[in-house]
């Protein structure tokens, strides 16, 4: 790798590290105003909204979260009736997790609120910046999907 490439990679990393807290802070503030759930629990709900049934281990693997943390989030979500534990009929050691109807409704409401909040902010951009943000966000998303595993 030549020096220019190394500098480019360093700048990309710097940009991505800088972007994450900006997005996270804005979203977390909106989430906290609408629910008492923490971001980790919301990540679990989001994952379960995409996958109808996952084991505790699969949740941990997909979120890069240690099993004790997954268990703590699931325990809280079960108490609030947002998810259900379902025993695997073939292996009693496996506990699967499923989004409840209340969980789906709450998650959909939170996403709707986040979208509304972001829409207010994005609508303040002029047409040129709007097009730039659209193009850039699409490209970043495509590339991140390609490089993450």
KOLNU-622371 format. One record per residue: residue in three letters; x, z, y of N, C-alpha, C, O in turn. Coordinates in steps of 0.2 Angstrom, whole numbers, plus 5000, padded with zeros to 4 digits. Layout:
<ronus>
ALAXZYXZYXZYXZY;...
</ronus>
This chain:
<ronus>
UNK500450004994500050005000500450005006500950045007;UNK500349955011500749955017500550005022500050045021;UNK500950015027500850065032500150055036499850105037;UNK500049995037499349985041498750005036498250025039;UNK498849985030498250005025498250075025497650105025;UNK498750115024498750185024498450215030498050265030;UNK498650185036498350215042497550205042497150245045;UNK497350145040496650125040496250175035495750195037;UNK496550185029496250235025496250305028495650335027;UNK496750325031496750385034496150395040495850445040;UNK496050335043495550335049494850335045494350375048;UNK494750305040494150305036493950375034493350395035;UNK494450405031494350475028494150515034493650555034;UNK494550515040494350555046493650545048493350585050;UNK493450475049492750465051492250495046491750515049;UNK492350485040491850505035491850585035491250615035;UNK492350615036492350695036492050715043491650765043;UNK492050675048491750685055491050675054490650715057;UNK490850625051490150605051489750655047489150675049;UNK489950675041489550725037489250785040488650795040;UNK489750825044489450875048488950855053488450895054;UNK489050805056488550785061487850765058487350795061;UNK487850735053487250725049486950785047486350795047;UNK487350825043487150885040486850935045486350965044;UNK487150945051486950985056486250975058485851015059;UNK486150905060485550885063484950895058484450915059;UNK485150875051484550875046484450945045483850965044;UNK484950995044484851065042484451095047483951135046;UNK484551085054484151115059483451095058482951145059;UNK483251035057482551015056482251045050481751065050;UNK482651045044482451075038482251145039481751165037;UNK482751185042482651255043481951275047481651325046;UNK481851225052481251235056480551225051480051255053;UNK480651185046480051175042479951205035479451205033;UNK480551235033480451265026480951325026481451325030;UNK480851375021481351425020481851405015482351445013;UNK481851345012482351325007483051305010483051275016;UNK483551325006484151305009484351235007484051205002;UNK484851205009485051135008485151125000484951064998;UNK485451164997485551164990484951154986484851114981;UNK484451194987483751184984483451124986483151094982;UNK483551094992483251034994483650974990483250924988;UNK484250984989484650934985484350934978484250874975;UNK484150984975483850994968483150954968483050914964;UNK482750974973482150944974482150864975481850824972;UNK482650844979482750774980482950734973482750684972;UNK483450774970483650744963483050734958482950684955;UNK482650794958482050794954481550744956481050724952;UNK481550724962481050674964481250604962480850564961;UNK481850594960482150534958482150524950482050474947;UNK482250584947482250594940481750634937481750694939;UNK481250614934480650654932480850724928480450774928;UNK481350714924481550774920482250774919482550734916;UNK482550834920483350844920483450914917483150964918;UNK483950914913484250984911484651014916484850984921;UNK484751074915485151114920485851084921486051084926;UNK486151064915486751034915486750974919487250954923;UNK486250934918486250864921486150874929486450834933;UNK485750924931485750934938486350954941486650934946;UNK486751004938487351024940487850964940488250964945;UNK487850924935488350864935488150814941488650794944;UNK487550804941487350754947487450774954487650734958;UNK487450844955487550874961488250894962488450924968;UNK488650894957489350924958489251004959489651024963;UNK488851034956488651104957488751144951488551124946;UNK489151204951489251244945488551274943488051284946;UNK488551284936487851304933487551364936486951364937;UNK487951414937487651474940487351464947486851494949;UNK487551414951487251394957486651354956486151364959;UNK486651314951486051274949485451324947484951324949;UNK485651374943485251424940484951464946484351474946;UNK485351484951485051524957484551474960484051504962;UNK484651414962484251374965483551364961483051364964;UNK483651354955483051334950482651404950482051394951;UNK482951464950482551524949482151534956481551544955;UNK482451514961482051524968481551464968480951484970;UNK481651404966481151354966480551374961480051354962;UNK480751404955480251424950479751474953479151474953;UNK480051524957479651574960479151544965478651574966;UNK479351494969478951464974478551414971478151374975;UNK478551404964478151354961478251284963477851244963;UNK478851264964479051204966479351164960479351094961;UNK479651194955479851164949479551204943479351264944;UNK479651174937479451204931479951194926480351144926;UNK480051244922480551244917480151224911479651244909;UNK480451174907480151154901480651154895481151124896;UNK480451194890480951194884480951134880480451094880;UNK481551114878481651054874481351064867481651114864;UNK480951034865480651044858481151034852481051064847;UNK481650994854482150984848482751024848483051034843;UNK482851064854483451104855483251164860483251154866;UNK483151224857482851274861483351304866483251334871;UNK484051284865484551304870484451264876484751284882;UNK484151204876484151164882483451174886482951174883;UNK483551184892482951194897482951144902483451124906;UNK482451104902482351044906481951074912481551114912;UNK482051034918481751054924481350994927481550934926;UNK480751004929480350954932480050974938479851034939;UNK479950934943479650944949478850954948478550914945;UNK478651014951477951024951477550984956477850954960;UNK476850984955476450944960476650974967476650934972;UNK476651044968476751074974477451054977477551044983;UNK477951054972478651034974478650964977478950954982;UNK478250914973478250854976477950844983478250814987;UNK477450884983477050884990477550904995477550885001;UNK477850964994478250994999478850955001479050945006;UNK479150924995479750884997479550815001479850805005;UNK478950784999478750735003478650755010478750715015;UNK478350805011478250835018478850845022478950825028;UNK479350875019480050885022480350815024480650805029;UNK480350765019480550705020480250665026480550635030;UNK479550675026479150645032479350675038479450645043;UNK479450745039479650775045480350755047480550745053;UNK480850755042481550725044481550655046481850645051;UNK481150615043481050545045480750545052481050505057;UNK480250585054479950585060480550605066480550575071;UNK480850665064481350685069481950635070482150625076;UNK482150605065482650555065482450495069482750465073;UNK481750475068481450415071481450425079481650385083;UNK481350485081481350505088482050495091482050465097;UNK482550515088483150505090483450435090483750415095;UNK483250405085483550335084483150285089483450235092;UNK482550305090482150265095482350265102482250225106;UNK482850315104483150315110483650265111483950255117;UNK483950235106484450185106484150115109483650095108;UNK484650085112484450015115484449965109484749985103;UNK484249905110484149855104484849845101484949835095;UNK485349835105486049825103486249875098486549865093;UNK486249935100486449995096486050005090486350025085;UNK485449985090484949995085485249945079485249965073;UNK485349885081485549835076486249855074486349845068;UNK486749875078487349905075487349955070487649955065;UNK486850005072486750065067486450045061486650065055;UNK486049995061485749965055486249935051486349945045;UNK486649885054487149855050487649895047487849895041;UNK487849945051488449995049488150035044488550055039;UNK487550065045487350115040487250075033487350105028;UNK486950015033486949975027487649965023487649975017;UNK488049945027488749935024489050005022489350005016;UNK489050055026489250115023488950145017489250165012;UNK488250135017487950155010488150115004488350144999;UNK488150045005488450005000489150024997489250024991;UNK489550035002490250055000490250124997490650134992;UNK489950164999489950234997489650234989489950274985;UNK489150194988488850194982489350164977489450184971;UNK489750114979490250084975490850124974491150124968;UNK491050174978491650214977491550284974491950314972;UNK490850304974490750364972490550364964490350304962;UNK490650414960490550404953490150464951490050474945;
</ronus>
